[in-house]
Amino acid sequence: MRKTADRIRHAISFELIGLALVAPLGALAFGMPIADIGVVGVAGATLATAWNYIYNLGFDRVMQRLTGSTQKSVAIRVLHAVMFEVGLLLALLPMIAWYLGISLTQALMMDVSFALFYMVYAFAFNWAYDRVFPLPDWQPAAQASQS
């Protein structure tokens, strides 16, 4: 299982890279000032960073208990990303509507768009992160799959 320092590195790098991508893309896609999307992005990233740490720790503990490992298949990675984004979507919806002065329906459409972006991004980021920073207990499985 990952150590606290590794989880912190993971969460911060995930959010910084995500913000660098989502602020300009969101401003362009929704025709809003980049500053407004940036504020929503920073507030969302702050909440998401805390959620990321808590969620991933809980997810890994459940995986460890159920399977004896934290190694994730593609199906588990998809489930992991979807569950993360649904929880975050529910938390962010009221804040987006309030800050941008838009209806809940508009905020839902925006939030779903961000969630879809982040779901794909989370899948790719986490897969890449696991390749760059593999855990020691993954070595035998990784070597076997390369043979």
Secondary structure by P-SEA (a helix, b strand, c coil): cccaaaaaaaaaaaaaaaaaccaaaaaaaacccaaaaaaaaaaaaaaaaaaaaaaaaaaaaaaaaacccccccaaaaaaaaaaaaaaaaaacaaaaaaaacccaaaaaaaaaaaaaaaaaaaaaaaaaaaaacccccaaaaaaaaac
